[in-house]
Amino acid sequence: MNTIDIIYSIIILVFSVVIHEVSHGYMALLLGDPTAKYEKRLTLNPIRHIDIFGSIIVPIATSFTGVTFGWAKPVPYNPYNLRNPKWGELLIAIAGPISNFVIALICVFVLDYLAALLHFNDAILKLLVMIIVVNIGLMIFNLMPLYPLDGSKILFAFIPAQYEYVKTQLIRYSLPLFLLFLILFGNYWNIIVTGVIQLLLRGA
């Protein structure tokens, strides 16, 4: 990636993770918890969400590998305010990845049905592809069932109460499990992301 591509990918990432986190907050609000609203986190203003390490340092460092990665400050919510805490937490968790999928889907639609009609130049087409890649990458990463990612909270919603110890162990050993995942599947990351994008493009 050249310098311009790196800058664009970081900007795309920042706004994508902001939308991801705001989606968590709005879902929590819909389910009865106004914590994110009171904390002034239901805004697309990136200043309210940026994590210096996750939103700036990590994206810059990872962009040189060709895969821009990062995160924003998690939007807070109080599970005790939710009308149905167990399934409410699942819905809050899944709202973030869904928002990234919707962004990617919109860009796929634009590429397939509007690009030729509106005579987009190569720069705009490239930008749309970058948005798709970043958001599909964020979606897949956050759906991994590793704590504290969204996928772990989705998984926890389906663990029966009598197996609560499984949840405890997954949280306790989250770091070694994450490192194990990187060792086993890190080399396949681009293949997985590319495969999902190709399925989207074929289905559009």
Secondary structure, DSSP 4 states (H G I P E B T S, - for coil): --HHHHHHHHHHHHHHHHHHHHHHHHHHHHTT--HHHHTT-SS--GGGT--IIIIIIHHHHHHTTT------PPPP--GGGSSSHHHHHHHHHHHHHHHHHHHHHHHHHIIIIIHHHHT--HHHHHHHHHHHHHHHHHHHHHTSS-TTSHHHHHHHHTS-GGGHHHHHHHHHTHHHHHHHHHHHHGGGHHHHHHHHHHHHHHH-
